[in-house]
Amino acid sequence: MSAGRRHPSDSTPSATTKIRIIAHAADVPIGRDQTIRSLVTTAAVLADHGDAIRRYVEAYRDTIDWMYASDDALKAYAAFAQITPELARRVRDDFFPKALVWPDRVSGIETLQQDGVTFKYLREPLTKEQLAEVIQIRPGQVGSIPRARRLAA
């Protein structure tokens, strides 16, 4: 299973069948239907630096688009991780599908809240209004420059 503490690029032996991957987290509903990455800040920082944070998130989206658009990102990652481009592609495609790292999708909130109550991190599930305050996702656009136009520039 692709769960655990090791980085997927550490699984090089799987190419020589010493390690056999029998499942990935995305193969089961809890892994496929639950957000695995998020960008977090405080309300005060968002209030004071909202414009900078919006620009950062837009650059983050652009970077993810670039990572999955061509082999340039694979070559850069392979060099950084000191692995082959083929293994870099496998790490990206098999362990980090774009849908799982895209920041605009938050899922699994119901399960997360149930766990929060069960493990006493929450007294009760958040209301719809509280969730709207906690989870703020802006459309993929900065200022008046549409995202597609910026990417083409």
Secondary structure, 3 states (H helix, E strand, C coil): CCCCCCCHHHHHHHHHCCCCCCCCHHHCHHHHCCCCCCCCCCHHHHHHHHHHHHHHHHHHHHHHHHHHHCHHHHHHHHHHHCCCHHHHHHHHHHHCCHHHHCCCCCCCHHHHHHHHHHCCCCCCCCCHHHHHHHCCCCCCEECCEEHHHHHHC
